Amino acid sequence: MTSAPTPVAPSAGAELPAATAVHLHQVSYRYGDRLALDELSLDVPAGSIFGLLGPNGSGKSTLLSLLIGRRRAAAGEIALLGQPLSPRLRARVGMVFQEPSLDASMTVIETLQLQARMFGIPRAETSRRAAELLERVGLSDRTRAMTPTLSGGMKRRLELARALITQPELILLDEPTLALDPDSRLRLWQHLLEANAVGATLLLATNDVHEAERYCRRVALLDTGRLVAEGTPAELKRGLRRDAVRIEWRHEPGPEVAAMAAWPGVGHVREAGRVTHVTVDEASPFLAQLFQSAGERVAGVRIEESTLEDVYFQLVGRGIASHGDVDDAEAPA
């Protein structure tokens, strides 16, 4: 029989950094024998859009579950909005879960009304906020629709409206755009940016490199529950090779791929089937050598800027698309 987890709160007399929405100090959590969070320390500035970037199993969803009180850390200190975790904070924190979380027996408006009732919002104020939110997220004409009749993008926007109805200061987002089409992703982010513009802090868990680079002002790279690096996307990419070259082969890559790492100006080489991804100081001399040694086997080449995927690979030795042994969202409680 396992012992009860120790309470998690800031140390007595500890001073939090000014305007910190989330404060973590040496936070740990286990799923049985697997260490999901390993003495993780992190501060999320208030008013920021902050990304937690890493593959499945890196601890992102586990961390969010601790912040909403779904699980309790085994050790460490956690504070939200300058206060220790407590039920009183729940109305100040909104959450959009990774998995669909709408009640199939409820309508759109009932979904918002129930959330408001749970937090003691008066009926008249609930009606005002719900009407405003449904207009903002483009669901004002689906007020009486049952939730199963909504498209995937509509369901995601309703989940966001539900999170926003308490006017939270902190919004936790667990892969909010997963499985959405590009248009739905863009619309959802427009609403998230509007919430951030009026002061809400967004904490985003994602393994989408481009989403993190496009929207997050700061990003923490996580690997097996540890903080690998943290900073702005530009800071994290500083010192990387300048260009990234994507090579598509006509058939399986040949022995020249193994030799590329020793070519002048080459950073790292990653393989994924018939695609090879190489970071280089300059693309032109690399391409000249590529076509000289293996031009007849090359089906196509694309030159891109280096990304946070390249940063992660350089620091960890594997890509963000790699999967851990257990997906955070499916790990046992």
C-alpha positions as CSV (number, residue, x, y, z in Angstrom):
1,M,0.0,0.0,0.0
2,T,1.5,3.3,-1.0
3,S,1.7,6.2,1.4
4,A,-0.4,9.4,0.9
5,P,1.3,12.1,-1.1
6,T,2.7,15.0,0.8
7,P,0.8,18.4,0.5
8,V,2.3,20.7,-2.1
9,A,2.6,24.4,-1.3
10,P,5.2,27.1,-1.4
11,S,7.6,27.0,1.5
12,A,6.9,29.3,4.3
13,G,8.3,32.7,3.7
14,A,9.1,31.9,0.0
15,E,8.9,34.8,-2.3
16,L,7.5,34.2,-5.8
17,P,8.8,36.1,-8.8
18,A,6.8,39.2,-9.6
19,A,3.8,38.6,-11.8
20,T,4.1,34.8,-11.9
21,A,1.0,32.9,-12.9
22,V,2.5,29.4,-12.3
23,H,5.4,28.6,-10.0
24,L,6.9,25.1,-9.8
25,H,9.8,24.1,-7.6
26,Q,11.2,20.6,-7.7
27,V,7.9,19.0,-8.5
28,S,7.8,15.2,-8.9
29,Y,5.1,12.7,-9.7
30,R,5.1,8.9,-10.4
31,Y,2.9,6.5,-12.2
32,G,3.9,3.4,-10.3
33,D,7.5,2.8,-11.1
34,R,7.6,5.4,-13.9
35,L,8.8,8.9,-12.9
36,A,6.5,11.3,-14.9
37,L,7.9,14.5,-13.4
38,D,11.4,14.7,-12.1
39,E,12.0,17.6,-9.8
40,L,10.6,20.1,-12.3
41,S,11.1,23.8,-11.6
42,L,9.5,26.4,-13.8
43,D,7.9,29.9,-13.6
44,V,5.3,31.0,-16.1
45,P,5.0,34.9,-16.3
46,A,1.5,36.3,-15.9
47,G,0.0,37.5,-19.1
48,S,2.2,35.3,-21.3
49,I,1.5,32.6,-23.8
50,F,3.8,29.8,-22.5
51,G,4.3,26.5,-24.2
52,L,5.2,23.1,-22.8
53,L,6.8,21.3,-25.8
54,G,7.8,17.6,-25.9
55,P,6.7,14.2,-27.1
56,N,4.0,12.1,-25.6
57,G,5.2,10.8,-22.2
58,S,7.3,13.9,-21.5
59,G,5.1,15.0,-18.6
60,K,3.0,17.8,-20.2
61,S,-0.5,16.4,-19.4
62,T,0.6,15.2,-16.0
63,L,1.7,18.7,-15.1
64,L,-1.6,20.2,-16.1
65,S,-3.5,17.6,-14.1
66,L,-1.5,18.6,-11.0
67,L,-2.3,22.3,-11.6
68,I,-6.1,21.6,-11.7
69,G,-5.9,19.4,-8.7
70,R,-6.8,16.2,-10.5
71,R,-3.6,14.6,-9.1
72,R,-1.3,15.6,-6.3
73,A,2.4,15.8,-6.6
74,A,4.5,13.5,-4.5
75,A,7.0,16.3,-3.8
76,G,7.8,19.9,-4.6
77,E,6.1,23.2,-4.4
78,I,3.3,24.5,-6.6
79,A,1.6,27.9,-6.6
80,L,-1.0,29.4,-9.0
81,L,-1.6,33.1,-9.3
82,G,0.6,33.7,-6.3
83,Q,-1.2,31.3,-4.0
84,P,-0.9,27.7,-2.9
85,L,-3.1,25.2,-4.7
86,S,-6.6,25.2,-3.2
87,P,-10.3,24.7,-4.3
88,R,-10.7,28.5,-4.1
89,L,-8.5,29.0,-7.1
90,R,-10.6,26.8,-9.4
91,A,-12.8,29.7,-10.6
92,R,-9.7,31.6,-11.6
93,V,-8.4,28.8,-13.8
94,G,-9.9,27.5,-17.0
95,M,-9.1,24.2,-18.7
96,V,-9.4,22.8,-22.2
97,F,-8.7,19.1,-22.0
98,Q,-6.9,17.0,-24.6
99,E,-9.8,14.5,-24.9
100,P,-13.4,15.5,-25.7
101,S,-15.1,16.4,-22.4
102,L,-18.6,17.5,-23.4
103,D,-21.7,15.9,-22.0
104,A,-23.6,14.2,-24.9
105,S,-26.9,14.7,-23.2
106,M,-26.7,18.4,-23.0
107,T,-27.2,21.3,-25.4
108,V,-24.7,24.1,-26.1
109,I,-26.3,26.6,-23.7
110,E,-26.8,24.0,-21.0
111,T,-23.1,23.2,-21.1
112,L,-22.3,26.8,-20.3
113,Q,-25.1,27.2,-17.7
114,L,-23.9,24.2,-15.8
115,Q,-20.3,25.4,-15.7
116,A,-21.5,28.8,-14.4
117,R,-23.7,27.3,-11.8
118,M,-20.9,25.2,-10.5
119,F,-19.0,28.4,-9.7
120,G,-21.9,30.4,-8.3
121,I,-22.3,32.9,-11.1
122,P,-25.8,34.5,-10.9
123,R,-28.3,33.5,-13.5
124,A,-28.6,36.9,-15.2
125,E,-24.8,37.2,-15.4
126,T,-24.6,33.7,-16.8
127,S,-27.0,34.6,-19.6
128,R,-25.0,37.7,-20.4
129,R,-21.7,35.9,-20.5
130,A,-23.0,32.9,-22.4
131,A,-24.5,35.1,-25.1
132,E,-21.3,37.1,-25.5
133,L,-19.1,34.0,-25.6
134,L,-21.3,32.1,-28.0
135,E,-21.2,35.1,-30.3
136,R,-17.4,35.3,-30.0
137,V,-16.8,31.7,-30.8
138,G,-19.4,31.5,-33.6
139,L,-22.0,29.3,-32.0
140,S,-24.8,31.8,-31.3
141,D,-26.9,30.0,-33.9
142,R,-26.4,26.6,-32.2
143,T,-27.5,27.5,-28.7
144,R,-30.1,24.7,-28.5
145,A,-28.1,22.1,-30.5
146,M,-27.1,18.9,-28.7
147,T,-23.4,18.7,-28.3
148,P,-23.0,15.4,-30.4
149,T,-24.4,17.3,-33.4
150,L,-21.5,19.7,-33.4
151,S,-18.4,19.4,-35.7
152,G,-15.0,18.8,-34.1
153,G,-14.1,22.4,-34.5
154,M,-17.4,23.6,-32.9
155,K,-17.0,21.2,-30.0
156,R,-13.5,22.6,-29.3
157,R,-14.8,26.2,-29.5
158,L,-17.6,25.3,-27.0
159,E,-15.1,23.7,-24.7
160,L,-13.1,27.0,-24.8
161,A,-16.3,29.0,-24.2
162,R,-17.0,26.8,-21.1
163,A,-13.4,27.5,-19.9
164,L,-13.9,31.2,-20.4
165,I,-17.3,31.7,-18.7
166,T,-15.7,32.1,-15.3
167,Q,-13.4,34.8,-16.8
168,P,-10.3,33.0,-15.7
169,E,-6.9,34.6,-15.2
170,L,-5.1,31.4,-16.2
171,I,-6.1,29.1,-19.1
172,L,-4.6,25.6,-19.3
173,L,-4.6,24.0,-22.7
174,D,-3.8,20.4,-23.3
175,E,-3.2,20.0,-27.1
176,P,-6.3,22.1,-27.8
177,T,-6.0,21.9,-31.6
178,L,-5.4,18.1,-31.8
179,A,-7.2,16.6,-34.8
180,L,-8.6,20.0,-35.9
181,D,-8.5,21.0,-39.6
182,P,-6.4,24.1,-40.4
183,D,-9.4,26.5,-40.5
184,S,-10.6,25.3,-37.1
185,R,-7.2,25.6,-35.7
186,L,-6.9,29.2,-36.9
187,R,-10.3,30.2,-35.5
188,L,-9.6,28.6,-32.1
189,W,-6.3,30.5,-31.8
190,Q,-8.0,33.7,-32.7
191,H,-10.2,33.3,-29.7
192,L,-7.3,32.3,-27.5
193,L,-5.3,35.4,-28.6
194,E,-8.3,37.5,-27.7
195,A,-8.4,36.0,-24.2
196,N,-4.7,36.7,-23.8
197,A,-5.1,40.3,-25.1
198,V,-7.4,41.1,-22.2
199,G,-5.0,39.6,-19.6
200,A,-5.4,35.8,-19.4
201,T,-2.2,33.7,-19.1
202,L,-2.2,30.8,-21.6
203,L,-0.3,27.6,-20.6
204,L,-0.2,25.3,-23.7
205,A,0.9,21.7,-23.7
206,T,1.7,20.6,-27.2
207,N,4.0,18.5,-29.4
208,D,3.2,20.7,-32.4
209,V,6.5,22.6,-33.1
210,H,5.0,25.1,-35.5
211,E,2.2,26.0,-33.1
212,A,4.6,26.6,-30.3
213,E,6.9,28.7,-32.5
214,R,4.0,30.8,-33.9
215,Y,2.1,31.6,-30.8
216,C,4.2,31.0,-27.7
217,R,6.3,33.8,-26.3
218,R,8.3,31.4,-24.1
219,V,8.7,27.6,-24.4
220,A,9.9,24.9,-22.0
221,L,11.3,21.8,-23.6
222,L,10.4,18.7,-21.6
223,D,11.9,15.2,-21.8
224,T,10.7,12.4,-19.5
225,G,9.5,14.8,-16.9
226,R,12.6,17.0,-16.9
227,L,13.1,20.5,-18.0
228,V,15.7,20.4,-20.9
229,A,15.7,24.1,-21.8
230,E,13.4,27.2,-21.5
231,G,13.3,30.6,-23.3
232,T,11.8,32.4,-26.2
233,P,11.8,30.5,-29.5
234,A,14.5,32.8,-30.8
235,E,16.7,32.2,-27.7
236,L,16.3,28.5,-27.9
237,K,17.3,28.4,-31.6
238,R,20.3,30.7,-31.1
239,G,23.5,28.8,-31.9
240,L,21.7,26.2,-34.1
241,R,22.8,25.6,-37.7
242,R,21.1,28.2,-39.9
243,D,19.3,26.1,-42.5
244,A,17.4,22.9,-42.4
245,V,17.3,20.7,-45.5
246,R,14.6,18.1,-46.1
247,I,15.6,15.4,-48.6
248,E,13.1,13.0,-50.1
249,W,14.6,9.9,-51.6
250,R,13.3,7.8,-54.6
251,H,14.0,4.7,-52.6
252,E,15.4,3.9,-49.2
253,P,18.4,6.2,-48.4
254,G,21.8,4.9,-49.2
255,P,25.1,4.9,-47.3
256,E,25.7,8.6,-48.0
257,V,23.2,9.5,-45.2
258,A,25.5,8.0,-42.6
259,A,28.4,9.9,-44.1
260,M,26.6,13.3,-44.1
261,A,27.3,14.0,-40.4
262,A,31.0,14.4,-41.3
263,W,30.4,16.7,-44.2
264,P,31.5,20.3,-43.7
265,G,28.9,22.6,-42.0
266,V,26.5,19.7,-41.1
267,G,24.9,19.8,-37.7
268,H,22.7,16.8,-37.2
269,V,21.0,14.2,-39.4
270,R,17.6,12.7,-38.8
271,E,16.0,9.9,-40.8
272,A,12.3,9.0,-41.1
273,G,11.7,6.4,-43.8
274,R,12.5,7.9,-47.2
275,V,12.9,11.4,-45.7
276,T,16.2,12.7,-44.3
277,H,16.3,16.0,-42.3
278,V,19.7,17.8,-42.1
279,T,20.7,21.0,-40.4
280,V,23.5,22.9,-42.0
281,D,25.4,26.2,-41.8
282,E,24.7,27.0,-45.5
283,A,22.4,25.0,-47.8
284,S,24.2,25.8,-51.1
285,P,27.5,23.9,-50.5
286,F,25.7,21.1,-48.8
287,L,23.3,20.6,-51.8
288,A,26.2,20.7,-54.2
289,Q,27.9,17.8,-52.3
290,L,24.5,16.0,-52.0
291,F,23.8,16.0,-55.7
292,Q,27.4,15.1,-56.5
293,S,27.3,12.0,-54.3
294,A,23.7,10.9,-54.6
295,G,21.9,13.1,-57.1
296,E,20.2,10.3,-59.0
297,R,18.6,8.9,-55.8
298,V,17.1,12.3,-54.7
299,A,13.4,12.8,-55.4
300,G,13.1,16.2,-54.0
301,V,14.7,18.8,-51.7
302,R,13.3,21.6,-49.5
303,I,15.2,24.2,-47.6
304,E,13.6,25.6,-44.4
305,E,14.6,27.5,-41.4
306,S,15.7,25.5,-38.3
307,T,12.8,24.9,-35.9
308,L,12.4,24.0,-32.2
309,E,12.3,20.3,-33.4
310,D,16.0,20.8,-34.3
311,V,16.7,22.3,-30.9
312,Y,15.0,19.4,-29.2
313,F,16.9,16.9,-31.3
314,Q,20.2,18.6,-30.6
315,L,19.6,18.6,-26.8
316,V,17.8,15.3,-26.3
317,G,19.0,13.1,-29.3
318,R,15.5,12.3,-30.5
319,G,12.6,14.1,-32.2
320,I,9.4,15.5,-30.6
321,A,7.4,13.1,-32.7
322,S,8.9,10.2,-30.8
323,H,6.6,8.6,-28.3
324,G,7.3,7.8,-24.7
325,D,6.4,4.5,-23.1
326,V,3.1,5.9,-21.8
327,D,1.0,8.8,-23.1
328,D,0.4,11.3,-20.3
329,A,-3.3,11.4,-21.0
330,E,-3.6,7.7,-20.7
331,A,-1.3,7.1,-17.8
332,P,-2.9,5.4,-14.8
333,A,-3.9,7.7,-11.9
